[in-house]
Amino acid sequence: MRAVVISDKSGPAGVTVKEWPDPQPGPGQVSIRLRAAALNRRDYFITVGLYPKIQFPCVVGSDGAGEVDGVGSGVTRWKQGDRVVILPETGWGEREDFPGGGFRILGMPDQGTLAERIVVPEECVFSMPAHLDFEQAAALPLAGLTAYRSVVSKGRLEPGEWLLATGIGGGVQTYVLEFAKALGAKVVATSRSDEKLEHAKRLGADAVVNISRGDWSKAVREVTGGAGVSLAVDSVGGETFAEVVKAMGNTGRIVAYGATLGNWTVPAALVFFRQIRIEGTTMGSPRDFAQMLALVERAKIVPAVDRVLPLESAGEGFALLERSEQFGKVVVRIA
């Protein structure tokens, strides 16, 4: 079969499409003929060596949707032709609050979704939301799971609350916006790009703030009538995290799942006196994934897809991630 293979740390230029061994399902496993896959920043980080325990060569990709084309012994739930989306991880374990020691993300060291076929454990297979096509469904898994856990499981967002989505434009943050609106919350989105902020308004953002223009936490507080936001979901970190804290209301919650700009700078006194709670999160449990898909189905949420590329042009998608030019997900169509 054809697959997108990473063989070194040369970045997007080193992304190639090659022949790769065709996997076969064993007991308790399901074989899926992939129709589409989506890229995540994790995939780009692997191409430049910024990820722990990289094993080359590897087939990357955590997000995928397609059709069942075979099952191993003991699998009775799925049949050939079922339209499915893949949980992008294995081995979460029994606890809801933290993954177990066997936790792994698809796409290095295990074969990922940027290939014509993949074999995964039966528990990683879920029905596609009926209103989505393969490209839209492939855009959901990793980013949607991370966003759902941030907003719902960790953030406990309530209808009517204000949510701050920093760095709007990436896959996770676009879902943070869409999920928050589906749950009846109000959203203020931030970015350095006016173009991305216009996209955010079209997705339903109640207010937008360009962080390159002065004291942006003050602007966020003004949007909320001076009260500050109830929940902030942040992936940026660095010195901008101090502005996130300043934008919070009393007893506000901050959920962080990344640190693109490095370690946080935290105004500790504000955390104390406003009694702000800061929580970290990574990915999510299978239960989170099932509940995320249910919300997408119930609210008829359509993922924000920046563009769809053919498998042979997957390298262009990695270059887009490198430049952070996308709004929403970059999807690869697998013919």
Sequence and secondary structure as in RCSB ss.txt:
>XXXX:A:sequence
MRAVVISDKSGPAGVTVKEWPDPQPGPGQVSIRLRAAALNRRDYFITVGLYPKIQFPCVVGSDGAGEVDGVGSGV
TRWKQGDRVVILPETGWGEREDFPGGGFRILGMPDQGTLAERIVVPEECVFSMPAHLDFEQAAALPLAGLTAYRS
VVSKGRLEPGEWLLATGIGGGVQTYVLEFAKALGAKVVATSRSDEKLEHAKRLGADAVVNISRGDWSKAVREVTG
GAGVSLAVDSVGGETFAEVVKAMGNTGRIVAYGATLGNWTVPAALVFFRQIRIEGTTMGSPRDFAQMLALVERAK
IVPAVDRVLPLESAGEGFALLERSEQFGKVVVRIA
>XXXX:A:secstr
 EEEEE SSSGGGG EEEE       TTEEEEEEEEEE  HHHHHHHTT STT  SSEE   EEEEEEEEE TT 
 S  TT EEEE SEE   S SSS  TT EESSSSS  SSBSEEEEEGGGEEE  TT  HHHHHTSHHHHHHHHII
IIIIT   TT EEEE STTSHHHHHHHHHHHHTT EEEEEES HHHHHHHHHTT SEEEETTSS HHHHHHHHTT
TS EEEEEES  TTHHHHHHHTEEEEEEEEE   TT S    HHHHHHTT EEEE  S  HHHHHHHHHHHHHHT
    EEEEEEGGGHHHHHHHHHHT  SSEEEEE  
